[in-house]
Amino acid sequence: MQSPCRRASRFLAASTFLLFCGCRLFAQSATGEVTGTVTDKSGGAVAGATVKLNNTATGVGDQAQTNASGSYTFINVQPGPYVLNIENPGFKTAQAKFEISVNQTLTENLTLDVGSVNETVTVSSEAPLVQQSSTTLGTVISEQAVKELPLNGRNFTQLMILTPGANPVSTAQGSGISFQDAGVTGIPGTQFFKPSLHGQPNRSVLYYLDGITNTDFRGSIYGVLPIIDAVNEFKVQSHNERTEFGGVIGGLVNLVSKSGTNEFHGSGWEFVRNNAFDARDPFRDFCNPARCGPGSSPTTAASPAPYRQNEFGAALGGPIFKNKTFFYTAYEGWRFSKSPLTLALIPTPLELSGNFSQSFYNQQIYNPYSTTCTGSGSTTRCSVAPFAGNIIPGQFLSPAMQKYLAGYLSQPNLTGISGSNYVENRLRRIQTTVGRSGSTTTSTSATTCSCGCLRCG
């Protein structure tokens, strides 16, 4: 019998693990199914045959028996490579090899030949163009496409427009990269898509990650951007009759992350952009007092503005206990800093003191307290007196607001450009970290533990 202290310590350890790493079962929306019928040469159903399904990457398997009609079904099958073996006394062993994709229902009908069970007949299966057991319409973007096609900013949504019926024109809110509500999480200046699928509204597309909803419903986009090197594959679906997708009217994106296998695999990456590698922009890179010092001419060429963009990370997966327990972990970070060089017209110290005699917009300012009216009824006419020289006397100014604006606003730093007296040279910095950790498999239906964080600043 365990002591209370030992039980308490184990409970504390389990609670800590759950706190930092929430475990979840792969929902049916991410896993697939394998179904089929086993017959003999005459077409008769073979009942009671042993059907074994094994994942060739992990060695994890499952087993079933055919029913009286010769049918069998495996549900909650994790995407990956599989081998199917069917054995029955008096018949040769039938074997089929195939790949299961995300949310795929594969029909594998096999015929047994008379012979010894030690003899094996292997059938190589190609991916079917039509799912016989489902009316789902969709396209799977494979791991090879995700890994090898160039992606600006490593954003998987760029691959969605490769699917038939996807229209890249967006009518949804948040159609720009931003860290605000309904915005798209990503590196500024990189590319993403929010397509409509087969004419359905792109405002109602639902995103799944490992069977869990990963949707920002305000902007109809992913909640957390997956790490490309941790993506196994994803499926873009425009129609699905299953009840778990009953609330979707605009299609769905079903993404599955990688799981560890019986072999160690890993990767590392660093993508760099830097003004040291850039040519001068002939339309924007000119001198001003902020860039080249006081008295500089706006027609003098300037070197490229500071620009730093680093996208780096690493991924590693492998076995913890072979054929039983596996792990896969990935990390990615972004570091972005760039001067926007936007032009603006801001209040000058003279204007903050009430003197608008030298303002760019030379509009007369009137004293609202000098209003005088003559006449009555419909003949009433009112007039106000202008401030002499467009200078507002001190008694009409708020010292608190003057102090606030003087401390809040930057000083003008630009001359020689009509309508602008300030160029934004301060670096815009963004730091983002995304993590994905853990994967435990005990059967063909998988359990995944994921830990992640997203930090922007």
C-alpha positions in Angstrom: 0.0 0.0 0.0 1.4 3.4 -1.0 2.0 6.0 1.7 -0.1 9.2 1.7 3.1 11.2 1.0 4.0 9.1 -2.1 0.4 9.4 -3.4 0.5 13.2 -2.8 3.8 13.6 -4.6 2.5 11.6 -7.6 -0.7 13.7 -7.7 1.4 16.9 -7.5 3.6 15.7 -10.4 0.6 14.8 -12.5 -1.0 18.2 -11.8 2.2 20.0 -12.8 2.4 18.1 -16.0 -1.2 18.9 -16.9 -0.7 22.5 -16.0 2.1 23.0 -18.4 1.2 20.5 -21.1 -2.5 19.9 -21.8 -3.1 16.5 -23.3 -5.8 15.7 -25.7 -7.0 12.8 -27.8 -6.8 13.2 -31.6 -10.4 14.0 -32.4 -12.2 12.3 -35.3 -11.9 15.5 -37.3 -8.2 14.9 -37.7 -7.9 11.1 -37.9 -9.0 8.8 -40.6 -10.7 5.5 -41.1 -9.9 2.3 -42.9 -12.8 0.1 -43.9 -13.4 -2.7 -46.4 -14.7 -6.2 -47.2 -12.8 -9.5 -47.3 -14.0 -12.1 -49.8 -12.7 -15.3 -51.4 -12.2 -16.0 -55.1 -15.9 -16.8 -55.6 -16.9 -13.5 -54.1 -18.2 -15.0 -50.8 -17.7 -13.1 -47.6 -14.9 -14.4 -45.3 -16.1 -14.1 -41.7 -13.9 -14.2 -38.7 -10.7 -13.3 -40.6 -8.0 -11.5 -38.5 -7.3 -8.0 -39.8 -4.1 -6.3 -38.5 -3.3 -2.6 -39.2 0.2 -1.4 -38.4 1.8 2.0 -38.7 5.2 1.3 -40.4 6.8 4.5 -39.0 6.0 3.8 -35.4 5.3 0.1 -35.3 2.0 0.7 -33.5 -0.8 -1.5 -34.5 -4.4 -2.5 -34.0 -6.4 -5.7 -34.8 -10.0 -6.5 -35.7 -12.1 -9.4 -36.9 -14.3 -9.4 -40.0 -18.0 -9.8 -39.3 -20.5 -12.1 -40.9 -20.6 -9.9 -44.0 -16.8 -10.0 -44.2 -16.5 -6.3 -43.3 -14.1 -4.6 -41.0 -13.5 -1.0 -39.8 -10.7 0.8 -38.0 -11.6 4.3 -36.7 -9.5 7.1 -35.3 -6.5 6.1 -37.4 -3.7 8.6 -37.1 -2.4 9.9 -40.5 0.7 8.1 -41.8 2.0 5.0 -43.7 0.3 1.7 -42.9 0.4 -2.0 -43.8 -2.7 -4.1 -43.6 -2.5 -7.9 -43.1 -5.5 -10.2 -43.4 -5.1 -13.8 -42.2 -7.5 -16.7 -42.2 -6.8 -20.5 -42.0 -6.8 -22.1 -45.4 -6.0 -18.9 -47.2 -2.9 -17.0 -48.1 -2.2 -13.9 -46.1 -3.3 -10.8 -48.0 -1.3 -7.6 -47.5 -1.8 -4.0 -48.6 0.3 -0.9 -48.1 -1.1 2.6 -48.2 -1.0 6.1 -46.7 -3.7 7.5 -44.5 -4.3 11.3 -44.9 -6.0 13.6 -42.5 -9.7 13.0 -42.2 -9.6 10.3 -44.9 -11.9 7.3 -45.2 -10.1 4.6 -47.1 -11.9 1.6 -48.5 -9.6 -1.4 -48.9 -11.4 -4.5 -50.3 -9.2 -7.6 -50.5 -9.7 -11.1 -51.9 -8.1 -14.1 -50.3 -6.5 -16.8 -52.3 -6.6 -20.4 -51.2 -3.3 -21.6 -49.8 -1.1 -21.6 -46.7 -1.3 -18.7 -44.2 2.5 -18.5 -44.4 2.2 -17.4 -48.0 1.7 -13.6 -48.5 0.1 -11.8 -51.5 1.0 -8.1 -51.4 -1.2 -5.4 -53.0 0.2 -1.9 -53.4 -2.6 0.6 -53.1 -2.6 4.0 -54.7 -4.4 7.0 -53.2 -8.0 6.8 -54.5 -9.3 9.8 -56.4 -12.8 9.2 -54.9 -13.5 8.2 -51.3 -16.1 5.5 -51.7 -17.3 5.7 -48.1 -17.6 9.4 -47.8 -19.1 12.4 -49.7 -16.4 14.8 -48.4 -14.9 17.2 -51.0 -11.4 18.2 -50.2 -7.7 18.3 -51.2 -4.8 17.1 -49.0 -1.6 19.2 -49.1 1.1 16.7 -48.4 4.2 17.0 -46.1 6.4 17.2 -49.2 4.6 20.2 -50.5 4.6 21.9 -47.1 8.3 21.3 -46.7 9.7 22.0 -50.1 7.6 24.8 -51.6 8.9 28.3 -50.9 6.7 30.2 -48.4 7.2 33.9 -47.7 7.1 34.1 -44.0 6.6 30.3 -43.6 2.8 30.7 -43.6 0.9 27.6 -44.6 -2.1 29.5 -45.9 -0.2 30.3 -49.1 -0.6 26.6 -50.1 -4.4 26.8 -49.7 -4.8 28.4 -53.1 -3.3 25.3 -54.7 -6.6 23.5 -54.0 -9.3 23.4 -56.7 -12.1 25.9 -56.1 -10.1 28.2 -53.8 -10.5 31.9 -54.5 -7.8 34.1 -52.9 -10.0 37.2 -52.9 -10.8 38.0 -49.3 -14.0 39.7 -48.1 -13.4 38.9 -44.4 -12.4 41.3 -41.6 -8.7 41.4 -40.6 -7.3 41.0 -44.1 -3.9 42.3 -43.0 -1.0 41.2 -40.7 -1.6 42.7 -37.3 -1.5 41.7 -33.6 -4.8 43.5 -33.0 -8.3 41.9 -32.8 -9.2 40.0 -36.0 -5.7 40.6 -37.5 -3.5 37.9 -39.0 -0.5 36.8 -36.9 2.6 36.9 -39.1 5.7 38.8 -39.9 4.9 42.2 -41.5 5.3 42.2 -45.2 4.9 38.5 -45.6 2.2 36.8 -47.5 -1.0 34.9 -46.4 -4.4 34.0 -47.8 -7.9 33.8 -46.5 -9.6 32.1 -49.6 -13.2 31.3 -50.1 -13.8 27.6 -51.0 -16.1 26.7 -53.9 -18.0 30.0 -53.7 -18.6 29.6 -49.9 -18.0 32.7 -47.8 -14.4 33.0 -46.4 -15.8 34.7 -43.3 -16.9 31.3 -42.1 -13.9 29.1 -42.7 -13.0 26.9 -39.7 -9.4 25.9 -38.8 -8.5 22.8 -36.9 -5.1 21.8 -35.4 -4.8 18.1 -34.4 -8.6 17.9 -34.2 -8.9 21.0 -31.9 -10.4 24.2 -33.0 -7.6 26.7 -33.9 -9.8 29.5 -35.2 -9.9 33.2 -34.5 -13.6 33.6 -35.1 -13.4 37.4 -35.2 -11.3 37.3 -38.3 -12.0 33.7 -39.6 -8.3 32.8 -39.6 -6.0 30.5 -37.6 -5.6 31.4 -33.9 -1.9 30.3 -33.6 0.3 30.0 -36.7 1.6 26.4 -36.9 5.4 25.8 -37.3 6.0 24.6 -40.8 8.5 22.0 -39.8 6.0 20.6 -37.3 3.2 20.2 -39.9 2.6 16.7 -41.2 -0.1 17.7 -43.7 -3.4 19.5 -43.9 -6.6 19.1 -45.8 -8.8 21.9 -47.3 -12.4 20.8 -47.3 -15.3 22.5 -48.9 -18.1 20.1 -47.9 -18.5 17.6 -45.1 -21.6 15.8 -44.0 -20.3 14.7 -40.6 -21.9 16.1 -37.5 -18.6 17.4 -36.0 -18.5 19.9 -38.8 -22.2 20.9 -38.6 -21.5 24.5 -37.8 -19.3 25.1 -40.8 -20.7 26.9 -43.8 -17.5 28.2 -45.4 -15.3 25.1 -45.5 -12.6 24.0 -43.2 -8.8 23.6 -42.9 -7.8 20.5 -41.1 -4.1 20.4 -40.1 -2.2 17.6 -38.4 1.2 18.1 -36.7 4.0 15.6 -36.8 4.4 12.8 -34.4 7.6 11.1 -33.4 8.6 7.7 -35.0 10.9 4.8 -34.2 13.8 6.9 -35.7 15.2 10.2 -34.7 14.6 13.1 -37.1 15.2 16.8 -36.7 15.8 20.0 -38.5 17.1 23.5 -37.9 16.6 26.8 -39.8 17.5 30.4 -39.9 16.0 32.8 -42.5 17.7 36.3 -42.6 16.8 39.6 -44.1 19.0 42.5 -43.4 19.6 46.0 -44.9 23.3 45.0 -45.3 22.1 42.8 -48.2 19.7 45.3 -49.7 20.1 47.8 -52.5 19.1 51.4 -52.0 15.5 52.2 -52.6 15.6 55.0 -55.2 12.1 56.2 -54.2 12.5 56.4 -50.4 16.2 56.4 -49.4 16.9 60.1 -49.3 18.5 62.3 -46.7 16.6 64.3 -44.1 17.8 65.8 -40.8 16.8 62.7 -38.9 18.8 60.3 -41.2 21.8 62.4 -42.4 22.0 65.2 -39.8 21.0 68.9 -39.7 21.2 70.8 -42.9 21.1 67.7 -45.2 19.5 68.0 -48.5 16.4 66.0 -49.3 17.8 65.3 -52.8 20.9 63.6 -51.5 20.9 59.8 -51.6 20.9 57.9 -48.3 21.9 54.4 -47.5 19.2 51.8 -46.9 17.3 52.3 -43.7 17.9 49.8 -40.8 16.1 46.5 -41.4 16.5 43.2 -39.4 14.4 40.1 -39.9 15.3 36.7 -38.4 13.1 33.7 -38.5 14.8 30.7 -36.7 14.0 27.5 -35.0 14.5 23.8 -34.6 12.5 20.6 -34.5 13.3 17.1 -33.2 11.3 13.9 -32.9 12.0 10.3 -32.0 11.1 7.4 -29.8 10.9 7.3 -26.0 9.9 3.7 -25.9 10.0 2.0 -29.4 6.7 0.9 -30.8 4.9 2.5 -27.8 5.8 6.1 -26.9 7.2 8.9 -29.0 7.9 12.6 -28.9 8.1 15.6 -31.3 9.0 19.1 -30.2 9.5 22.3 -32.2 10.4 25.9 -31.6 10.3 28.9 -33.8 11.1 32.6 -33.1 10.7 35.8 -35.1 12.7 38.9 -34.6 11.7 41.9 -36.7 12.8 45.5 -36.6 12.3 48.1 -39.4 12.0 51.8 -39.6 8.7 52.6 -41.4 10.0 56.0 -42.8 6.4 57.3 -42.9 5.9 61.1 -43.3 3.7 63.2 -41.1 2.8 66.8 -40.2 3.0 67.3 -36.5 2.6 70.4 -34.2 5.7 72.5 -33.9 6.8 74.0 -30.6 5.6 77.4 -31.9 2.1 76.0 -32.6 2.0 74.3 -29.1 2.6 77.8 -27.7 -0.5 79.1 -29.6 1.3 80.8 -32.5 -0.1 79.5 -35.8 1.2 82.4 -37.9 3.8 80.2 -39.7 1.7 77.0 -40.0 1.6 75.0 -43.2 -2.2 75.2 -43.4 -2.6 79.0 -43.3 -6.2 79.1 -42.1 -7.6 82.0 -40.1 -8.4 81.1 -36.4 -11.3 82.8 -34.7 -12.0 83.6 -31.1 -15.1 81.5 -30.2 -15.8 83.9 -27.2 -16.1 86.9 -29.4 -19.4 85.9 -31.0 -21.8 88.8 -31.5 -25.2 88.6 -33.1 -27.6 91.2 -34.6 -31.2 91.0 -35.7 -33.8 88.5 -34.6 -35.6 85.4 -35.9 -34.7 84.5 -39.4 -32.7 87.7 -39.9 -30.2 86.9 -37.1 -26.7 87.2 -38.2 -23.6 86.3 -36.0 -19.9 87.0 -36.4 -16.7 86.2 -34.6 -13.5 88.1 -34.4 -10.2 86.5 -35.6 -7.2 86.1 -33.4 -4.7 88.8 -34.3 -1.9 87.4 -36.4 -3.3 83.9 -35.9 -1.9 83.8 -32.4 -4.0 82.4 -29.6 -3.5 84.3 -26.3 -2.2 82.3 -23.3 -5.5 82.6 -21.4 -7.2 80.4 -24.0 -4.6 77.6 -23.7 -4.6 74.6 -21.3 -1.2 74.3 -19.6 -1.9 70.6 -18.8 -2.6 69.8 -22.4 0.4 71.8 -23.6 2.6 69.8 -21.2 1.0 66.5 -22.2 1.5 67.2 -26.0 5.0 68.4 -25.5 5.9 65.2 -23.8 3.9 62.8 -26.0 4.6 64.2 -29.5 8.0 63.9 -31.2 9.9 67.0 -32.4 9.8 67.9 -36.1 12.9 66.4 -37.8 12.2 67.1 -41.5 12.5 70.2 -43.7 12.3 70.7 -47.5 9.2 68.5 -48.1 5.9 70.4 -48.5 3.2 69.2 -46.2 5.5 67.1 -43.9 7.8 68.0 -41.1 8.4 64.6 -39.5 9.7 61.2 -40.7 9.2 58.2 -38.5 12.8 56.7 -38.1 12.2 54.8 -34.9 12.5 51.0 -35.3 9.3 49.0 -35.2 10.2 45.8 -33.2 8.2 42.6 -33.1 9.3 39.5 -31.2 7.3 36.3 -31.4 7.8 32.8 -30.0 5.8 29.7 -30.9 6.4 26.3 -29.3 4.9 22.9 -29.9 6.0 20.0 -27.7 5.2 16.3 -27.1 3.5 13.4 -28.7 2.5 10.1 -27.1 1.1 7.2 -29.1 -0.2 4.0 -27.7 -2.3 2.7 -30.6 -3.4 3.6 -34.1 -5.5 6.4 -32.5 -3.1 8.8 -30.9 -2.8 11.0 -27.8 -0.9 14.2 -28.3 0.3 16.6 -25.6 1.1 20.1 -26.9 2.6 23.0 -25.1 2.9 26.4 -26.8 3.3 30.1 -26.2 2.9 33.2 -28.4 4.5 36.4 -27.3 4.6 39.6 -29.3 6.2 42.8 -28.2 
